[in-house]
Amino acid sequence: MALACFCNEQNTDAQMPCDLCEQIGGELLWSDDSLRVVLIDHADCPGFCRVIWSTHVKEMTDLTSSDRMHFMAVVFAVENCLRTVLQPNKINLASLGNQTPHLHWHVIPRWNTDRFFPNPIWAPPVRESFLQPDVATKLDGFRTTLVQALFSLDS
Protein backbone atom coordinates (compact mmCIF):
# COMPACT_ATOMS: atom_id res chain seq x y z
CA MET A 1 0.00 0.00 0.00
CA ALA A 2 1.58 3.26 -1.10
CA LEU A 3 1.35 5.91 1.57
CA ALA A 4 2.68 9.28 0.55
CA CYS A 5 1.07 12.70 0.43
CA PHE A 6 1.28 16.08 2.06
CA CYS A 7 -1.57 18.12 3.43
CA ASN A 8 -1.87 21.86 3.13
CA GLU A 9 -2.74 23.26 6.51
CA GLN A 10 -5.44 25.88 6.41
CA ASN A 11 -4.18 29.48 6.67
CA THR A 12 -0.57 28.61 5.80
CA ASP A 13 1.42 28.04 2.63
CA ALA A 14 3.65 25.45 4.30
CA GLN A 15 3.11 21.80 3.48
CA MET A 16 3.19 19.41 6.40
CA PRO A 17 3.59 15.65 6.24
CA CYS A 18 0.41 13.69 6.89
CA ASP A 19 0.86 10.79 9.34
CA LEU A 20 -2.09 8.84 7.91
CA CYS A 21 -0.73 9.14 4.37
CA GLU A 22 2.79 8.14 5.37
CA GLN A 23 2.01 5.30 7.80
CA ILE A 24 -0.52 2.48 8.08
CA GLY A 25 -1.54 3.87 11.48
CA GLY A 26 -1.78 0.66 13.50
CA GLU A 27 -2.16 -3.09 13.02
CA LEU A 28 -3.78 -3.51 9.60
CA LEU A 29 -6.91 -5.63 10.02
CA TRP A 30 -8.53 -5.13 6.61
CA SER A 31 -8.36 -2.89 3.56
CA ASP A 32 -9.88 -2.36 0.15
CA ASP A 33 -9.18 0.16 -2.61
CA SER A 34 -10.84 2.99 -0.64
CA LEU A 35 -9.96 2.57 3.01
CA ARG A 36 -8.32 0.53 5.72
CA VAL A 37 -9.21 -0.61 9.24
CA VAL A 38 -6.45 -0.63 11.83
CA LEU A 39 -6.27 -1.73 15.46
CA ILE A 40 -4.53 0.81 17.67
CA ASP A 41 -2.03 -0.36 20.28
CA HIS A 42 -3.46 1.54 23.25
CA ALA A 43 -3.05 -0.28 26.57
CA ASP A 44 -5.89 1.65 28.19
CA CYS A 45 -8.32 1.17 25.27
CA PRO A 46 -8.22 -2.42 23.98
CA GLY A 47 -10.11 -2.81 20.73
CA PHE A 48 -9.62 0.84 19.70
CA CYS A 49 -9.89 0.91 15.89
CA ARG A 50 -9.53 3.55 13.20
CA VAL A 51 -11.18 3.45 9.81
CA ILE A 52 -8.96 5.52 7.51
CA TRP A 53 -9.75 6.75 4.00
CA SER A 54 -6.89 5.79 1.67
CA THR A 55 -6.48 9.06 -0.20
CA HIS A 56 -5.97 12.41 1.45
CA VAL A 57 -9.44 13.86 2.02
CA LYS A 58 -10.31 16.25 4.85
CA GLU A 59 -14.12 16.16 5.12
CA MET A 60 -16.90 13.59 4.66
CA THR A 61 -18.67 15.89 2.21
CA ASP A 62 -15.58 15.84 -0.03
CA LEU A 63 -16.45 12.20 -0.79
CA THR A 64 -19.08 11.10 -3.27
CA SER A 65 -22.36 9.88 -1.87
CA SER A 66 -21.48 6.26 -2.63
CA ASP A 67 -18.03 6.65 -1.02
CA ARG A 68 -19.64 8.13 2.12
CA MET A 69 -22.07 5.21 2.26
CA HIS A 70 -19.21 2.70 1.89
CA PHE A 71 -17.12 4.48 4.53
CA MET A 72 -19.96 4.50 7.06
CA ALA A 73 -20.90 0.88 6.30
CA VAL A 74 -17.35 -0.10 7.30
CA VAL A 75 -17.46 2.11 10.44
CA PHE A 76 -20.77 0.50 11.44
CA ALA A 77 -19.43 -2.99 10.75
CA VAL A 78 -16.44 -2.29 13.02
CA GLU A 79 -18.77 -0.97 15.72
CA ASN A 80 -21.05 -4.00 15.44
CA CYS A 81 -18.16 -6.48 15.66
CA LEU A 82 -16.70 -4.69 18.69
CA ARG A 83 -20.10 -4.75 20.42
CA THR A 84 -20.71 -8.40 19.57
CA VAL A 85 -17.30 -9.81 20.49
CA LEU A 86 -15.92 -7.51 23.20
CA GLN A 87 -19.28 -6.51 24.75
CA PRO A 88 -18.30 -3.04 25.98
CA ASN A 89 -20.73 -0.82 27.89
CA LYS A 90 -20.55 1.82 25.14
CA ILE A 91 -18.94 2.57 21.78
CA ASN A 92 -17.53 6.03 21.03
CA LEU A 93 -17.44 7.13 17.40
CA ALA A 94 -15.37 10.20 16.59
CA SER A 95 -14.22 11.93 13.44
CA LEU A 96 -12.23 14.98 14.43
CA GLY A 97 -9.27 15.60 12.15
CA ASN A 98 -8.14 18.74 13.93
CA GLN A 99 -4.59 17.50 14.45
CA THR A 100 -4.51 15.15 11.45
CA PRO A 101 -6.74 16.58 8.70
CA HIS A 102 -7.00 13.25 6.86
CA LEU A 103 -10.44 11.64 6.94
CA HIS A 104 -10.65 8.88 9.56
CA TRP A 105 -13.06 7.60 12.19
CA HIS A 106 -12.17 6.43 15.68
CA VAL A 107 -14.25 3.46 16.86
CA ILE A 108 -13.56 3.03 20.57
CA PRO A 109 -15.07 0.41 22.86
CA ARG A 110 -15.67 1.79 26.35
CA TRP A 111 -16.22 0.12 29.69
CA ASN A 112 -17.50 1.86 32.79
CA THR A 113 -14.30 0.66 34.49
CA ASP A 114 -11.84 2.02 31.91
CA ARG A 115 -9.35 4.65 33.06
CA PHE A 116 -11.20 7.54 31.41
CA PHE A 117 -14.89 6.66 31.68
CA PRO A 118 -17.18 8.59 31.49
CA ASN A 119 -14.86 11.16 29.89
CA PRO A 120 -13.31 10.93 26.41
CA ILE A 121 -10.16 8.83 26.15
CA TRP A 122 -8.19 12.01 25.40
CA ALA A 123 -9.05 13.43 28.85
CA PRO A 124 -6.90 12.84 31.94
CA PRO A 125 -7.54 9.43 33.56
CA VAL A 126 -10.04 9.35 36.42
CA ARG A 127 -8.90 6.01 37.89
CA GLU A 128 -5.70 4.01 38.17
CA SER A 129 -6.40 0.82 36.29
CA PHE A 130 -8.50 -0.79 33.65
CA LEU A 131 -10.11 -3.94 35.03
CA GLN A 132 -11.31 -5.96 32.03
CA PRO A 133 -8.95 -8.97 31.95
CA ASP A 134 -11.01 -10.95 29.43
CA VAL A 135 -10.91 -8.26 26.73
CA ALA A 136 -7.37 -9.09 25.54
CA THR A 137 -8.32 -12.73 25.08
CA LYS A 138 -11.30 -11.69 22.91
CA LEU A 139 -9.26 -9.59 20.46
CA ASP A 140 -8.35 -12.56 18.23
CA GLY A 141 -12.03 -13.41 17.90
CA PHE A 142 -12.72 -9.77 17.06
CA ARG A 143 -10.12 -9.79 14.28
CA THR A 144 -11.66 -12.90 12.70
CA THR A 145 -15.25 -11.68 13.06
CA LEU A 146 -14.37 -8.28 11.60
CA VAL A 147 -12.62 -9.69 8.52
CA GLN A 148 -15.61 -11.97 7.84
CA ALA A 149 -18.06 -9.09 8.25
CA LEU A 150 -16.12 -6.74 5.98
CA PHE A 151 -15.61 -9.31 3.24
CA SER A 152 -19.37 -9.90 3.29
CA LEU A 153 -19.88 -6.17 2.57
CA ASP A 154 -18.15 -6.67 -0.78
CA SER A 155 -20.40 -9.58 -1.75
N, C-alpha and C positions, 0 to 999 in steps of 0.2 A: 504494500500500500504506500503510494507516494504521499509524503506529507511535507509540503513546502509552500508557504505563502507568507505574505506580510499584510498586516492590517493597517489602514490609515486611521489613526486616532482622530476623533472629532476635534476641531479647533486647533489642529497643528499640522504642519507640513511634514513632520518627521514620520518615517515609517518604523513601526515597531514589530519585532517578531511575534508571531502568534503561537502560543504553546500548543493549542489544539490542532494547528496545521502541521507543526513540526514534530509532534510526538503522538503516540497512540493514546496516551492519557490514562492508562491503567491496564489491567489484565483484559485482553481482548476476548470477549465471550462470543460475539457474533458480528458479522458485517454483511452488507450488500453494496451495490454500486452507489447508494445514496448516503448511508450512515453506518455508524458502528455503535455497539453496546460494550461498555467496559465496566469492570468491577474495580472499585477504588480500594486500595489498601489503606484502610482507616480503622485502627484498632478500636476506637470508640463507637464506630458505626458499621458493624458487619453487615454486608449485603448492599452497601451504598453503591449505586450504579449511576453511570452517565450515559445518555444517549446523545451522540455527537454527529451533527451533519458533516458530511465528508468535505464539501467545498466551503470556502470562507463566505459565510452569510451571517449578517448581524441580527436580523429580525425575522420573525415567523411570516410576516406579511411580504417579505422579499421572496418567499417561496411560492410556487404555483399552488393552486388549490389541491391538486392531486398529491403534490409533494408534502403539503401540510397534513393531509389526511394520512399518508403513509407514515410520516414522522410520529404523529400522535398515536397511530395504531401500534407502533413499536413501543412508545412510552407506556401505553396502557397495558400492553402485553408484559412488559417488565414489571409494572406495578402488580398485575394479577399474579404473576409467578412468585413474586416476593411475598405477597399476602398468603398465597396458597401453601408455599413450602416453609417459609420462615415464621409465619403467623405473628407478625408484629401487632402492637396495639394501634398503630397509625402509620400511614405512608405520607411523607412530605414530597410534593412535586414542586420544583423551582426551576425557573428559567430566568436568570438574572443577566449575565453578560456584562456587568459593569466593569469588572477587572479583566475579563477575557471576552471581548466582543466578537465571539464566534459562536454561532447558534448551537446550544446544547441544553439538555434538560437533566437536572439532578433528580434521581428517584431514590428516596432515602427511607428505609424502614426504621420505625421508631418504637421504642418500648418505654413504658412509663418508669422503668428503672434505669434508662440510659443516662449517661453523665450530664446531658444537657436538657432533658425533658423537664418541663414542657416548652422550653425555649428552643430557638433554632440551633442547629449544630455549630453555627459560627459564633454563637454567644459563649461567654465564659461558662465552664462547667458549674453545675449546682450541687454535684455530689462526687464522691471520690471514685467509685468504681461502677462498672457496668456488670450487672449480675444476670447474664443470660448464657450459661455455659453450653446449652444445647445448640445455640445458633451456629457456631463454627462447624459443628458436625453436619448441619443441614445445608451448608453452602454447596457441596458437591451435587446434592439432589437439585438444588436451585439451578446450577449451571446446566444440568441435563434437561430439566423441565423447560428452561428458557429457550434453549436451542431448539427443542421440539416445537414449542409454541411459535417461535419466529419463523421456522421453516414452513410451518403450516400456513402462515400469512401469505407466503409466496405461491401457495397452491391454488 
